Amino acid sequence: MFISGNIVTWITIVVYVICIIAIGIVTGRRAKSVADITVGGRNAGAWLSALSYGTAYFSAVMFVGYAGGTGMNYGLWGISAGIGNAIFGSWLAWRVLARRTRDVSARLKIKTMPQYFGYRYGSDAMKIFACLVIFIFMIPYSASVYKGIASVAKVLLGIDDTICLIIIAVVSALLLLLGGYLAQARADFVQGIIMMGGIALLIFFVVRCDKVGGLKGIAEYAKTAEGLPKLNLNSASGLIATVLMTSFGTWGLPQMIGKYFGIRDDKQAKRGIVISTFFAVLVAGGGYFIGSLCYRFFTKDQIASFPTPSQDYIVPNMLKETHLPQVLLGVIIVLLMAASISTLCSITLTSSSTLTMDFLKHIRKKEVDDKSVALTTKILCIAFILVSYVVANTDTPILDMMSYSWGIISGSFLAPYVLALYYKKLTKGGAWCGILGGFFTALIPAVCKVLTMFGVQTGSVVTLAGKGPLFACIAMILSIILCFVGSAIFKSDKDKETSEFFYNAVVENE
């Protein structure tokens, strides 16, 4: 059933899986310590770090969920999300965060975001809170990655969602069990090359297909109400919220920040700015561009007839209608698998290593050797993957699941992380104000979604459940304000001493 008519596609997929597992086996032999597993021994070059960052950033969640959703709601305006991701989520993020984060994490031997908070604010309670929030609320994001690739496989290969989910889970688990960060980073380099080549080919074939009609067809499309719709206040605010959340949301995500921890030196950090930006322009810009052409392929009624949630099936059906050559179809599916596996590995490793090193070691109250920590981390990776698989089998749209996760984690931690790099007067009390204010604000739509799953279908609850991106943006902004206000109110000599210790390093000027 699987191979009929798609033998070339399946051969391409099998070759990819074998290559990734081979990378895991070869690289895994070099993973000797917890630092190797979590931050790669802090020896990653610019290309390795930048492509690992990019592949963790963009997965099938973007290609399928967000590209389809923004295309359906905003037409060609949806491309602005890809531009925002490149400018704010990659270029500006690397310029503002990469070099200082690398310096601080290397000097203080920090391996996780909770450890960062523990050193900076001298608070074990903050470290424990951070690791629990990260582990719990990374699960919806991980589940959204599963759903993205499953919808593609279902439409393009005609296989059951369950089989596809199992394949992704097994490959991700093997990669993490074999080598942790070292294996993941090297696999990400290969997968990043696949993603760049695949998206370039995909853009070419989509634009020249009969449904689109080349550049002339795109120009005609831009003149229609579906191609460039007039945005009212509600739709414009929704688009802006999506752009800001998917761009600045990465500034507070531990799996993205962890990429800075592994950079070899300041020179590699500066080079990474250019590489990560180029990757984002091509991959994110191309992905959102393809999604924005959805009404060249389907009418609104046709989209409404897709399986629920319909927006998650727009891009897969667009690819089906493009009639791609079998080899290219295999490459595109491998592209989406590569993007999804790299993101899933980053999320899983970050969440599991954080829980092991910052929570389990803390509650045991005794020294735990590296070998035990590494083994526990790998066991938690498997558990995390399995729980994510269960959550992926709900009918929650990809965009919603991702927005709940990004909103809560970045809403809580972006401000105390970023401001700590630059603002010496930020106190522990101020950080707590920002964390809790952002957390409870971003939690609102997620709670409403849970209520709808238990039968609460009142208008306000359903509306709030779909406002994840908006509340994520509000949470991030509010958290920054509360950090400043809280620091002005809650002061202590201990805060001053901690701050002076943290800022011993000097970052080179351009």
C-alpha positions, 0 to 999 in steps of 0.5 A, spaced: 500 500 500 505 504 501 510 503 495 504 503 490 506 509 485 511 512 490 517 507 490 522 513 488 519 517 494 519 512 499 526 510 496 528 518 498 525 517 505 529 511 506 535 514 504 534 520 508 533 516 515 539 511 514 543 517 513 540 521 519 541 514 523 548 514 521 550 521 523 547 519 530 551 513 530 558 516 528 557 522 532 554 519 538 561 515 540 564 522 541 559 524 546 562 523 553 559 528 558 553 531 559 556 538 556 557 534 550 549 531 550 546 538 552 551 544 549 556 539 544 562 541 548 561 548 546 565 547 540 560 549 534 562 553 528 558 558 525 555 554 520 553 548 525 550 553 530 546 557 525 543 551 521 541 548 528 538 554 530 534 555 523 532 548 523 530 548 530 526 554 528 522 552 522 519 545 522 512 543 519 509 547 524 511 553 519 510 550 513 504 547 514 500 550 520 502 557 519 503 558 512 496 555 511 493 559 516 496 565 514 495 564 507 487 562 508 486 569 513 491 574 509 493 572 502 499 575 500 500 579 506 502 572 510 509 573 507 510 579 512 510 573 517 516 570 513 520 577 513 519 578 520 522 571 522 528 573 518 529 580 520 527 580 528 527 572 529 534 571 526 538 577 524 536 581 530 536 576 535 543 573 533 546 581 534 542 582 540 543 575 544 548 570 541 555 573 543 553 575 550 549 569 551 555 565 549 560 569 553 556 568 559 554 561 559 561 559 557 564 563 563 559 560 568 558 553 565 551 554 564 548 549 560 540 550 561 536 556 561 534 555 568 541 555 570 542 561 567 536 564 572 539 561 578 546 564 577 543 571 575 538 572 580 541 567 585 534 563 586 533 556 586 525 557 586 526 561 580 530 555 577 525 550 579 519 554 576 523 555 569 524 547 568 517 545 570 514 550 565 519 549 560 518 541 560 510 542 561 509 547 556 513 544 551 509 538 550 504 542 545 509 545 541 512 538 540 505 535 538 504 541 533 510 538 530 507 531 529 501 534 527 504 538 521 508 532 518 502 527 519 498 531 515 503 532 509 504 524 509 496 523 509 495 527 503 501 526 499 503 519 501 496 516 503 498 513 509 495 513 516 497 519 521 499 514 526 504 510 522 507 517 520 507 519 527 511 513 529 516 514 524 518 521 526 518 519 533 523 513 532 528 517 528 528 523 533 528 518 539 534 514 536 538 521 534 537 523 541 539 516 544 545 516 540 548 522 541 544 528 544 546 535 542 552 533 538 548 528 533 543 533 533 547 539 531 551 535 525 544 532 523 541 539 523 547 541 518 545 536 513 537 537 514 539 545 513 542 544 507 536 539 505 531 544 507 534 550 503 535 546 497 528 543 497 524 550 499 528 553 493 526 547 488 519 547 491 518 555 490 520 554 482 515 548 481 509 551 485 510 558 481 510 555 474 505 550 475 498 551 471 494 553 478 499 559 479 501 561 472 508 564 473 509 571 475 503 573 471 499 569 475 501 572 481 500 579 479 493 577 477 492 574 484 495 580 488 489 584 484 484 580 487 480 580 494 483 573 496 490 575 494 491 582 497 484 582 502 483 589 505 485 588 512 480 591 518 482 592 525 481 585 527 485 582 522 490 587 521 491 586 529 491 578 528 496 578 523 501 583 527 500 579 533 502 572 528 508 576 526 511 578 532 509 572 536 513 568 531 519 573 530 520 575 538 517 569 541 524 565 539 527 570 544 525 567 550 525 559 547 530 555 551 531 550 545 533 557 541 537 560 546 541 553 547 544 554 540 548 560 543 551 556 549 554 551 544 558 556 539 565 556 539 567 563 540 565 570 539 568 570 531 563 564 530 557 568 533 558 574 529 559 569 522 552 566 525 548 572 524 549 572 516 548 565 515 542 564 520 539 570 516 540 568 509 537 561 512 531 564 515 529 569 508 529 563 504 526 558 508 521 562 512 520 567 506 519 561 501 514 557 506 509 563 507 510 565 500 507 558 498 502 558 503 499 565 501 498 562 494 492 558 497 487 561 493 490 560 486 489 553 488 482 552 492 476 556 493 474 558 500 468 552 500 473 547 498 478 549 503 472 548 508 471 541 506 478 539 508 479 535 514 478 538 521 482 543 522 482 545 515 487 550 515 492 544 517 491 541 510 491 547 505 499 546 504 499 539 503 493 539 498 497 545 494 503 540 493 498 535 491 495 539 486 502 542 483 503 534 481 511 534 483 515 529 480 516 523 484 523 525 486 522 532 488 516 529 492 520 525 496 525 531 497 519 535 499 517 530 504 524 529 506 525 537 507 519 537 512 521 530 515 528 534 516 525 540 519 520 536 524 525 532 526 530 537 528 525 541 531 522 535 535 529 533 537 531 540 540 525 541 544 525 534 547 533 535 549 532 542 552 526 540 556 529 533 558 535 535 560 532 541 563 528 537 568 534 532 569 539 537 571 535 543 574 529 539 578 531 532 579 538 533 581 536 539 586 530 534 589 535 529 590 540 533 594 546 530 593 551 529 587 549 525 581 555 523 576 555 525 569 553 518 567 547 518 571 545 525 568 546 523 561 542 516 562 536 520 565 536 525 560 535 520 555 530 516 558 526 523 559 527 524 552 523 518 550 517 519 555 517 526 552 516 524 545 511 519 547 507 524 551 507 529 545 505 523 541 498 523 545 497 530 545 498 530 537 492 526 537 487 531 539 483 536 534 487 542 536 489 546 530 497 546 529 497 554 530 493 554 536 498 549 540 504 552 538 501 559 540 500 556 547 507 553 548 510 559 545 506 564 548 507 561 555 514 560 555 516 566 551 511 570 555 514 568 562 522 568 560 523 573 554 524 579 559 528 576 565 533 573 560 534 578 555 534 584 560 539 580 564 544 581 559 544 588 558 540 591 565 544 591 571 539 593 575 534 588 574 533 584 581 530 578 583 524 581 585 523 584 578 524 578 574 519 574 578 514 580 577 515 579 569 515 571 569 509 571 573 505 576 569 507 574 563 505 567 565 498 568 567 497 572 561 499 567 556 495 562 560 488 565 559 487 562 551 490 555 553 486 555 559 480 557 555 482 551 550 482 546 555 475 548 557 472 547 550 475 540 550 471 539 556 464 542 553 464 549 555 462 552 548 460 559 550 462 565 546 467 568 550 471 562 551 471 560 544 474 566 542 479 567 547 481 560 546 483 562 538 487 568 541 493 565 542 498 569 538 495 576 541 496 574 548 503 571 547 505 578 544 501 582 550 504 577 555 511 579 552 510 586 552 507 586 559 513 582 562 518 587 560 514 592 563 513 588 570 521 587 570 522 594 570 517 596 575 518 590 579 526 592 580 524 599 582 520 596 587 523 590 590 531 591 591 536 588 596 544 588 597 544 580 594 541 583 588 546 588 587 552 582 588 549 577 584 548 583 578 556 585 579 558 577 579 554 576 572 557 582 568 564 581 569 565 579 562 567 584 556 563 583 549 568 585 544 565 591 540 564 591 532 
